[in-house]
Amino acid sequence: MQTSDNHIVLLGNIVSKDNQLKYFASGQAILELEIITKRKWRNAQGEFQEISHYFGITLVGDLAQQIAKDAKAGLGIYIHALYRQPRTNSPVNNDRLEASFAKIITKPTSLHWNQAHVVGRVVEFSDMAQTISGQDLLSLKIELPSLTTEPSFIEVKIKGSAAKFTFGQLNDLNGSQADAFIEGSLASQSKKTDKGFNHHYWIDAKTCLIDKVTVDD
């Protein structure tokens, strides 16, 4: 693919305390923030459930300098970011979100947004499985090309009727290459280390459209 969409929007609160600018050898500023988003819902029994996700955000250049002036733990922040998966020989995941836009909110926010929209090439997909609760589950590996960096790969998990629909779309292609148009939210698994946090991200998809790749693509 010559183009792709790799678009993450987050509204949450800053949790990192040491939000100081650092600098590359070139002199370019870099700021790394940890933020949290929460999702609340009622289960089948009518009980409130809550899940939290932690994200590491990298800001560079003028944006880093601008946000560093006011970044404090507890304040709200709104971010547009791109997902990156650095190529390293380490077995430890350290996925990154690189901010293209950010704005500090002058107080904590109880409203949280977590939106992920991506378009990319389907590299592989699983057989249909089931979650512990009995929902259908399908996993995709999606390549997210870029004109300026090495391709990144992200896992997409699809549940329920959307999983069945997507699986049917993929099988109808009879092995042809496919692009996926995905809408959902970004999920995270974070592990604290002595150097900070290591993050692994994937997309919990709500909807997924599969399209056959044309010969001249």
PyRosetta script that sets phi, psi and omega in degrees:
from pyrosetta import init, pose_from_sequence

init()
pose = pose_from_sequence("MQTSDNHIVLLGNIVSKDNQLKYFASGQAILELEIITKRKWRNAQGEFQEISHYFGITLVGDLAQQIAKDAKAGLGIYIHALYRQPRTNSPVNNDRLEASFAKIITKPTSLHWNQAHVVGRVVEFSDMAQTISGQDLLSLKIELPSLTTEPSFIEVKIKGSAAKFTFGQLNDLNGSQADAFIEGSLASQSKKTDKGFNHHYWIDAKTCLIDKVTVDD")
pose.set_psi(1, 144.3)
pose.set_omega(1, 176.9)
pose.set_phi(2, -89.8)
pose.set_psi(2, -23.6)
pose.set_omega(2, -179.6)
pose.set_phi(3, -135.8)
pose.set_psi(3, 159.1)
pose.set_omega(3, 175.9)
pose.set_phi(4, -155.4)
pose.set_psi(4, 166.0)
pose.set_omega(4, 174.8)
pose.set_phi(5, -114.7)
pose.set_psi(5, 130.2)
pose.set_omega(5, -177.5)
pose.set_phi(6, -142.3)
pose.set_psi(6, 86.5)
pose.set_omega(6, -161.9)
pose.set_phi(7, -133.4)
pose.set_psi(7, 110.4)
pose.set_omega(7, -179.7)
pose.set_phi(8, -117.5)
pose.set_psi(8, 130.2)
pose.set_omega(8, 176.4)
pose.set_phi(9, -121.8)
pose.set_psi(9, 125.2)
pose.set_omega(9, -178.8)
pose.set_phi(10, -128.0)
pose.set_psi(10, 139.1)
pose.set_omega(10, 169.5)
pose.set_phi(11, -128.8)
pose.set_psi(11, 114.5)
pose.set_omega(11, -176.8)
pose.set_phi(12, -156.7)
pose.set_psi(12, -155.6)
pose.set_omega(12, -178.6)
pose.set_phi(13, -123.9)
pose.set_psi(13, 144.8)
pose.set_omega(13, 177.1)
pose.set_phi(14, -73.5)
pose.set_psi(14, 132.4)
pose.set_omega(14, 177.1)
pose.set_phi(15, -114.6)
pose.set_psi(15, -19.2)
pose.set_omega(15, 179.4)
pose.set_phi(16, -73.1)
pose.set_psi(16, 142.9)
pose.set_omega(16, -176.3)
pose.set_phi(17, -99.6)
pose.set_psi(17, -33.3)
pose.set_omega(17, -177.0)
pose.set_phi(18, -96.5)
pose.set_psi(18, 78.6)
pose.set_omega(18, -173.4)
pose.set_phi(19, -101.3)
pose.set_psi(19, 67.6)
pose.set_omega(19, -175.8)
pose.set_phi(20, -106.3)
pose.set_psi(20, 144.9)
pose.set_omega(20, 176.1)
pose.set_phi(21, -66.2)
pose.set_psi(21, 141.8)
pose.set_omega(21, 169.3)
pose.set_phi(22, -123.5)
pose.set_psi(22, 174.4)
pose.set_omega(22, -175.1)
pose.set_phi(23, -138.5)
pose.set_psi(23, 138.5)
pose.set_omega(23, 171.1)
pose.set_phi(24, -70.1)
pose.set_psi(24, 166.5)
pose.set_omega(24, 177.3)
pose.set_phi(25, -58.9)
pose.set_psi(25, -27.3)
pose.set_omega(25, 179.5)
pose.set_phi(26, -74.8)
pose.set_psi(26, -11.1)
pose.set_omega(26, -176.9)
pose.set_phi(27, 96.4)
pose.set_psi(27, -4.5)
pose.set_omega(27, 179.9)
pose.set_phi(28, -72.5)
pose.set_psi(28, 135.6)
pose.set_omega(28, -178.0)
pose.set_phi(29, -75.7)
pose.set_psi(29, 147.7)
pose.set_omega(29, 175.1)
pose.set_phi(30, -139.6)
pose.set_psi(30, 138.4)
pose.set_omega(30, 178.4)
pose.set_phi(31, -131.7)
pose.set_psi(31, 131.3)
pose.set_omega(31, 178.8)
pose.set_phi(32, -117.5)
pose.set_psi(32, 123.0)
pose.set_omega(32, -178.7)
pose.set_phi(33, -117.8)
pose.set_psi(33, 148.9)
pose.set_omega(33, 168.9)
pose.set_phi(34, -110.6)
pose.set_psi(34, 128.8)
pose.set_omega(34, 179.0)
pose.set_phi(35, -128.0)
pose.set_psi(35, 163.1)
pose.set_omega(35, -179.6)
pose.set_phi(36, -126.0)
pose.set_psi(36, 139.2)
pose.set_omega(36, 167.9)
pose.set_phi(37, -123.6)
pose.set_psi(37, 151.1)
pose.set_omega(37, -179.3)
pose.set_phi(38, -128.1)
pose.set_psi(38, 148.0)
pose.set_omega(38, 174.8)
pose.set_phi(39, -127.2)
pose.set_psi(39, 131.4)
pose.set_omega(39, -179.6)
pose.set_phi(40, -120.0)
pose.set_psi(40, 143.5)
pose.set_omega(40, 178.4)
pose.set_phi(41, -158.4)
pose.set_psi(41, 168.3)
pose.set_omega(41, 175.1)
pose.set_phi(42, -100.7)
pose.set_psi(42, 136.1)
pose.set_omega(42, 176.1)
pose.set_phi(43, -83.2)
pose.set_psi(43, -176.0)
pose.set_omega(43, -176.8)
pose.set_phi(44, -61.9)
pose.set_psi(44, -23.8)
pose.set_omega(44, 179.3)
pose.set_phi(45, -89.5)
pose.set_psi(45, 2.2)
pose.set_omega(45, 179.1)
pose.set_phi(46, 83.3)
pose.set_psi(46, 9.1)
pose.set_omega(46, -179.3)
pose.set_phi(47, -89.1)
pose.set_psi(47, 141.8)
pose.set_omega(47, 178.0)
pose.set_phi(48, -72.2)
pose.set_psi(48, 134.4)
pose.set_omega(48, 175.7)
pose.set_phi(49, -120.6)
pose.set_psi(49, 152.3)
pose.set_omega(49, 179.5)
pose.set_phi(50, -143.5)
pose.set_psi(50, 138.0)
pose.set_omega(50, 175.4)
pose.set_phi(51, -132.0)
pose.set_psi(51, 138.7)
pose.set_omega(51, 180.0)
pose.set_phi(52, -112.1)
pose.set_psi(52, 143.4)
pose.set_omega(52, 174.3)
pose.set_phi(53, -127.5)
pose.set_psi(53, 137.1)
pose.set_omega(53, 179.5)
pose.set_phi(54, -108.3)
pose.set_psi(54, 137.6)
pose.set_omega(54, -177.3)
pose.set_phi(55, -131.8)
pose.set_psi(55, 138.4)
pose.set_omega(55, 173.5)
pose.set_phi(56, -96.1)
pose.set_psi(56, 124.4)
pose.set_omega(56, -176.9)
pose.set_phi(57, -113.8)
pose.set_psi(57, 129.9)
pose.set_omega(57, 175.9)
pose.set_phi(58, -107.0)
pose.set_psi(58, 127.2)
pose.set_omega(58, 176.0)
pose.set_phi(59, -119.1)
pose.set_psi(59, 141.3)
pose.set_omega(59, -178.6)
pose.set_phi(60, -131.6)
pose.set_psi(60, 161.0)
pose.set_omega(60, 174.0)
pose.set_phi(61, 66.1)
pose.set_psi(61, -141.9)
pose.set_omega(61, -177.3)
pose.set_phi(62, -61.3)
pose.set_psi(62, -36.1)
pose.set_omega(62, 179.8)
pose.set_phi(63, -63.0)
pose.set_psi(63, -42.4)
pose.set_omega(63, 177.8)
pose.set_phi(64, -60.7)
pose.set_psi(64, -45.2)
pose.set_omega(64, -179.5)
pose.set_phi(65, -64.5)
pose.set_psi(65, -38.5)
pose.set_omega(65, -179.2)
pose.set_phi(66, -66.8)
pose.set_psi(66, -47.7)
pose.set_omega(66, -175.5)
pose.set_phi(67, -72.6)
pose.set_psi(67, -33.0)
pose.set_omega(67, -177.7)
pose.set_phi(68, -61.4)
pose.set_psi(68, -26.8)
pose.set_omega(68, -178.5)
pose.set_phi(69, -61.1)
pose.set_psi(69, -34.3)
pose.set_omega(69, -173.0)
pose.set_phi(70, -120.7)
pose.set_psi(70, 0.0)
pose.set_omega(70, -175.2)
pose.set_phi(71, -71.8)
pose.set_psi(71, 115.7)
pose.set_omega(71, 178.3)
pose.set_phi(72, -137.0)
pose.set_psi(72, 145.7)
pose.set_omega(72, 177.7)
pose.set_phi(73, -57.1)
pose.set_psi(73, 134.1)
pose.set_omega(73, 178.4)
pose.set_phi(74, 101.2)
pose.set_psi(74, -22.5)
pose.set_omega(74, 179.8)
pose.set_phi(75, -78.6)
pose.set_psi(75, 153.0)
pose.set_omega(75, 176.3)
pose.set_phi(76, -77.6)
pose.set_psi(76, 157.9)
pose.set_omega(76, 177.5)
pose.set_phi(77, -151.6)
pose.set_psi(77, 140.6)
pose.set_omega(77, 178.2)
pose.set_phi(78, -113.6)
pose.set_psi(78, 130.9)
pose.set_omega(78, -170.8)
pose.set_phi(79, -138.7)
pose.set_psi(79, 136.3)
pose.set_omega(79, 161.9)
pose.set_phi(80, -103.1)
pose.set_psi(80, 132.7)
pose.set_omega(80, -175.9)
pose.set_phi(81, -143.7)
pose.set_psi(81, 160.5)
pose.set_omega(81, 172.1)
pose.set_phi(82, -110.5)
pose.set_psi(82, 138.5)
pose.set_omega(82, 176.2)
pose.set_phi(83, -80.1)
pose.set_psi(83, 133.6)
pose.set_omega(83, 176.2)
pose.set_phi(84, -130.3)
pose.set_psi(84, 144.9)
pose.set_omega(84, 175.8)
pose.set_phi(85, -125.5)
pose.set_psi(85, 94.8)
pose.set_omega(85, -176.4)
pose.set_phi(86, -58.5)
pose.set_psi(86, 141.0)
pose.set_omega(86, 176.4)
pose.set_phi(87, -84.9)
pose.set_psi(87, 108.4)
pose.set_omega(87, 177.7)
pose.set_phi(88, -135.8)
pose.set_psi(88, 166.7)
pose.set_omega(88, 176.4)
pose.set_phi(89, -89.2)
pose.set_psi(89, -0.5)
pose.set_omega(89, -178.5)
pose.set_phi(90, -76.6)
pose.set_psi(90, 139.8)
pose.set_omega(90, 176.5)
pose.set_phi(91, -75.8)
pose.set_psi(91, -8.3)
pose.set_omega(91, -177.9)
pose.set_phi(92, -86.1)
pose.set_psi(92, 130.2)
pose.set_omega(92, 176.2)
pose.set_phi(93, -69.8)
pose.set_psi(93, 138.5)
pose.set_omega(93, 172.7)
pose.set_phi(94, -146.7)
pose.set_psi(94, 60.7)
pose.set_omega(94, 179.7)
pose.set_phi(95, -62.7)
pose.set_psi(95, 153.3)
pose.set_omega(95, -176.1)
pose.set_phi(96, -128.9)
pose.set_psi(96, 151.9)
pose.set_omega(96, 169.2)
pose.set_phi(97, -118.6)
pose.set_psi(97, 119.3)
pose.set_omega(97, -179.0)
pose.set_phi(98, -102.9)
pose.set_psi(98, 119.1)
pose.set_omega(98, -175.4)
pose.set_phi(99, -73.4)
pose.set_psi(99, 135.4)
pose.set_omega(99, 171.5)
pose.set_phi(100, -105.8)
pose.set_psi(100, -18.0)
pose.set_omega(100, 176.6)
pose.set_phi(101, -154.4)
pose.set_psi(101, 143.0)
pose.set_omega(101, 176.9)
pose.set_phi(102, -153.6)
pose.set_psi(102, 147.4)
pose.set_omega(102, 176.8)
pose.set_phi(103, -145.1)
pose.set_psi(103, 129.1)
pose.set_omega(103, 177.8)
pose.set_phi(104, -77.5)
pose.set_psi(104, 140.1)
pose.set_omega(104, 172.0)
pose.set_phi(105, -103.0)
pose.set_psi(105, 136.7)
pose.set_omega(105, -168.5)
pose.set_phi(106, -78.9)
pose.set_psi(106, 10.9)
pose.set_omega(106, 176.1)
pose.set_phi(107, -155.6)
pose.set_psi(107, 165.1)
pose.set_omega(107, 175.7)
pose.set_phi(108, -62.2)
pose.set_psi(108, 149.8)
pose.set_omega(108, 177.4)
pose.set_phi(109, -113.8)
pose.set_psi(109, 134.6)
pose.set_omega(109, 174.6)
pose.set_phi(110, -93.5)
pose.set_psi(110, -9.1)
pose.set_omega(110, 174.0)
pose.set_phi(111, -93.1)
pose.set_psi(111, 125.6)
pose.set_omega(111, -177.7)
pose.set_phi(112, -123.1)
pose.set_psi(112, 133.7)
pose.set_omega(112, 174.8)
pose.set_phi(113, -114.4)
pose.set_psi(113, 145.3)
pose.set_omega(113, 176.3)
pose.set_phi(114, -150.9)
pose.set_psi(114, 99.6)
pose.set_omega(114, -174.9)
pose.set_phi(115, -128.4)
pose.set_psi(115, 132.2)
pose.set_omega(115, 179.1)
pose.set_phi(116, -128.9)
pose.set_psi(116, 127.2)
pose.set_omega(116, 175.7)
pose.set_phi(117, -129.1)
pose.set_psi(117, 119.6)
pose.set_omega(117, 179.0)
pose.set_phi(118, -135.8)
pose.set_psi(118, 150.0)
pose.set_omega(118, 171.3)
pose.set_phi(119, -128.6)
pose.set_psi(119, 126.3)
pose.set_omega(119, -178.9)
pose.set_phi(120, -162.6)
pose.set_psi(120, 175.0)
pose.set_omega(120, -178.6)
pose.set_phi(121, -82.5)
pose.set_psi(121, 133.5)
pose.set_omega(121, 175.6)
pose.set_phi(122, -75.4)
pose.set_psi(122, 115.0)
pose.set_omega(122, -179.7)
pose.set_phi(123, -88.4)
pose.set_psi(123, -41.3)
pose.set_omega(123, 176.9)
pose.set_phi(124, -160.2)
pose.set_psi(124, 160.8)
pose.set_omega(124, 175.5)
pose.set_phi(125, -145.8)
pose.set_psi(125, 153.5)
pose.set_omega(125, -174.7)
pose.set_phi(126, -85.7)
pose.set_psi(126, 170.9)
pose.set_omega(126, 165.1)
pose.set_phi(127, -73.6)
pose.set_psi(127, 163.2)
pose.set_omega(127, 176.9)
pose.set_phi(128, -66.9)
pose.set_psi(128, 134.6)
pose.set_omega(128, 177.1)
pose.set_phi(129, -128.9)
pose.set_psi(129, -172.9)
pose.set_omega(129, 178.0)
pose.set_phi(130, -134.0)
pose.set_psi(130, 145.0)
pose.set_omega(130, 174.4)
pose.set_phi(131, -77.6)
pose.set_psi(131, 172.7)
pose.set_omega(131, 177.9)
pose.set_phi(132, -59.0)
pose.set_psi(132, -32.8)
pose.set_omega(132, -179.2)
pose.set_phi(133, -83.3)
pose.set_psi(133, 0.1)
pose.set_omega(133, 176.4)
pose.set_phi(134, 93.9)
pose.set_psi(134, 6.3)
pose.set_omega(134, 177.1)
pose.set_phi(135, -78.0)
pose.set_psi(135, 146.5)
pose.set_omega(135, 171.6)
pose.set_phi(136, -64.6)
pose.set_psi(136, 144.1)
pose.set_omega(136, -177.3)
pose.set_phi(137, -138.4)
pose.set_psi(137, 129.9)
pose.set_omega(137, 177.0)
pose.set_phi(138, -128.4)
pose.set_psi(138, 135.6)
pose.set_omega(138, 177.8)
pose.set_phi(139, -116.0)
pose.set_psi(139, 136.2)
pose.set_omega(139, 176.6)
pose.set_phi(140, -120.2)
pose.set_psi(140, 148.9)
pose.set_omega(140, 168.1)
pose.set_phi(141, -109.9)
pose.set_psi(141, 121.3)
pose.set_omega(141, -173.3)
pose.set_phi(142, -115.2)
pose.set_psi(142, 130.9)
pose.set_omega(142, 173.8)
pose.set_phi(143, -89.9)
pose.set_psi(143, 129.8)
pose.set_omega(143, 179.2)
pose.set_phi(144, -112.2)
pose.set_psi(144, 92.8)
pose.set_omega(144, -177.2)
pose.set_phi(145, -68.2)
pose.set_psi(145, 163.1)
pose.set_omega(145, 176.7)
pose.set_phi(146, -145.6)
pose.set_psi(146, 149.0)
pose.set_omega(146, 178.5)
pose.set_phi(147, -79.4)
pose.set_psi(147, -14.6)
pose.set_omega(147, -172.6)
pose.set_phi(148, -120.6)
pose.set_psi(148, -14.7)
pose.set_omega(148, -177.0)
pose.set_phi(149, -134.5)
pose.set_psi(149, 171.9)
pose.set_omega(149, 173.9)
pose.set_phi(150, -62.5)
pose.set_psi(150, 148.4)
pose.set_omega(150, 178.2)
pose.set_phi(151, -58.8)
pose.set_psi(151, 147.2)
pose.set_omega(151, 172.5)
pose.set_phi(152, -108.1)
pose.set_psi(152, 156.0)
pose.set_omega(152, 177.9)
pose.set_phi(153, -125.0)
pose.set_psi(153, 136.7)
pose.set_omega(153, 178.4)
pose.set_phi(154, -133.6)
pose.set_psi(154, 143.9)
pose.set_omega(154, 177.8)
pose.set_phi(155, -85.8)
pose.set_psi(155, 141.5)
pose.set_omega(155, 177.0)
pose.set_phi(156, -123.3)
pose.set_psi(156, 129.2)
pose.set_omega(156, 177.6)
pose.set_phi(157, -113.0)
pose.set_psi(157, 128.5)
pose.set_omega(157, -177.5)
pose.set_phi(158, -123.8)
pose.set_psi(158, 133.9)
pose.set_omega(158, -175.6)
pose.set_phi(159, -122.4)
pose.set_psi(159, 161.1)
pose.set_omega(159, 172.4)
pose.set_phi(160, 67.1)
pose.set_psi(160, -144.9)
pose.set_omega(160, -176.5)
pose.set_phi(161, -63.7)
pose.set_psi(161, -30.8)
pose.set_omega(161, 178.4)
pose.set_phi(162, -64.6)
pose.set_psi(162, -34.8)
pose.set_omega(162, 177.5)
pose.set_phi(163, -64.4)
pose.set_psi(163, -45.7)
pose.set_omega(163, 179.0)
pose.set_phi(164, -61.5)
pose.set_psi(164, -43.6)
pose.set_omega(164, -178.6)
pose.set_phi(165, -62.6)
pose.set_psi(165, -46.0)
pose.set_omega(165, -178.6)
pose.set_phi(166, -65.6)
pose.set_psi(166, -41.6)
pose.set_omega(166, 179.5)
pose.set_phi(167, -61.0)
pose.set_psi(167, -39.9)
pose.set_omega(167, 177.2)
pose.set_phi(168, -64.9)
pose.set_psi(168, -41.3)
pose.set_omega(168, 177.7)
pose.set_phi(169, -60.1)
pose.set_psi(169, -44.2)
pose.set_omega(169, -178.4)
pose.set_phi(170, -65.6)
pose.set_psi(170, -42.4)
pose.set_omega(170, -180.0)
pose.set_phi(171, -67.0)
pose.set_psi(171, -31.2)
pose.set_omega(171, 178.9)
pose.set_phi(172, -65.8)
pose.set_psi(172, -19.4)
pose.set_omega(172, -178.6)
pose.set_phi(173, -81.9)
pose.set_psi(173, -12.0)
pose.set_omega(173, 176.7)
pose.set_phi(174, 52.8)
pose.set_psi(174, 45.0)
pose.set_omega(174, 175.4)
pose.set_phi(175, 87.9)
pose.set_psi(175, -2.7)
pose.set_omega(175, 177.5)
pose.set_phi(176, -68.8)
pose.set_psi(176, 153.9)
pose.set_omega(176, 176.6)
pose.set_phi(177, -64.1)
pose.set_psi(177, 146.5)
pose.set_omega(177, -175.4)
pose.set_phi(178, -138.5)
pose.set_psi(178, 146.9)
pose.set_omega(178, 169.4)
pose.set_phi(179, -102.3)
pose.set_psi(179, 148.4)
pose.set_omega(179, 178.7)
pose.set_phi(180, -118.7)
pose.set_psi(180, 134.3)
pose.set_omega(180, 175.0)
pose.set_phi(181, -109.7)
pose.set_psi(181, 112.8)
pose.set_omega(181, -166.2)
pose.set_phi(182, -122.3)
pose.set_psi(182, 136.1)
pose.set_omega(182, 174.9)
pose.set_phi(183, -129.3)
pose.set_psi(183, 131.9)
pose.set_omega(183, 179.8)
pose.set_phi(184, -179.0)
pose.set_psi(184, -146.1)
pose.set_omega(184, 179.4)
pose.set_phi(185, -131.8)
pose.set_psi(185, 157.2)
pose.set_omega(185, -178.7)
pose.set_phi(186, -90.7)
pose.set_psi(186, 127.5)
pose.set_omega(186, 176.8)
pose.set_phi(187, -108.0)
pose.set_psi(187, 158.8)
pose.set_omega(187, -176.0)
pose.set_phi(188, -142.6)
pose.set_psi(188, 151.4)
pose.set_omega(188, 169.0)
pose.set_phi(189, -128.2)
pose.set_psi(189, 117.7)
pose.set_omega(189, -172.4)
pose.set_phi(190, -119.9)
pose.set_psi(190, 140.3)
pose.set_omega(190, 179.6)
pose.set_phi(191, -128.9)
pose.set_psi(191, 126.6)
pose.set_omega(191, -179.4)
pose.set_phi(192, -81.4)
pose.set_psi(192, 134.6)
pose.set_omega(192, 176.9)
pose.set_phi(193, -126.3)
pose.set_psi(193, 177.5)
pose.set_omega(193, 178.8)
pose.set_phi(194, -70.8)
pose.set_psi(194, -10.0)
pose.set_omega(194, 178.3)
pose.set_phi(195, -107.5)
pose.set_psi(195, 9.7)
pose.set_omega(195, -178.6)
pose.set_phi(196, 123.7)
pose.set_psi(196, -138.6)
pose.set_omega(196, -178.9)
pose.set_phi(197, -116.9)
pose.set_psi(197, 141.0)
pose.set_omega(197, 166.3)
pose.set_phi(198, -102.9)
pose.set_psi(198, 134.8)
pose.set_omega(198, -175.6)
pose.set_phi(199, -120.5)
pose.set_psi(199, 142.3)
pose.set_omega(199, 168.0)
pose.set_phi(200, -125.3)
pose.set_psi(200, 128.5)
pose.set_omega(200, -177.0)
pose.set_phi(201, -117.3)
pose.set_psi(201, 151.5)
pose.set_omega(201, 169.6)
pose.set_phi(202, -149.3)
pose.set_psi(202, 167.7)
pose.set_omega(202, -179.8)
pose.set_phi(203, -104.3)
pose.set_psi(203, 125.1)
pose.set_omega(203, 167.3)
pose.set_phi(204, -87.7)
pose.set_psi(204, 103.4)
pose.set_omega(204, -171.7)
pose.set_phi(205, -84.4)
pose.set_psi(205, 139.4)
pose.set_omega(205, 171.7)
pose.set_phi(206, -92.1)
pose.set_psi(206, -41.3)
pose.set_omega(206, 178.8)
pose.set_phi(207, -138.4)
pose.set_psi(207, 153.4)
pose.set_omega(207, 179.8)
pose.set_phi(208, -151.0)
pose.set_psi(208, 123.0)
pose.set_omega(208, 176.1)
pose.set_phi(209, -106.2)
pose.set_psi(209, 131.0)
pose.set_omega(209, 178.6)
pose.set_phi(210, -106.4)
pose.set_psi(210, 134.1)
pose.set_omega(210, -179.9)
pose.set_phi(211, -132.0)
pose.set_psi(211, 134.4)
pose.set_omega(211, 178.8)
pose.set_phi(212, -67.0)
pose.set_psi(212, 138.1)
pose.set_omega(212, 178.5)
pose.set_phi(213, -77.1)
pose.set_psi(213, 128.4)
pose.set_omega(213, 179.6)
pose.set_phi(214, -77.4)
pose.set_psi(214, 159.3)
pose.set_omega(214, -174.6)
pose.set_phi(215, -61.0)
pose.set_psi(215, -38.8)
pose.set_omega(215, -176.3)
pose.set_phi(216, -89.4)
pose.set_psi(216, 10.8)
pose.set_omega(216, -179.5)
pose.set_phi(217, -71.8)
pose.dump_pdb("model.pdb")
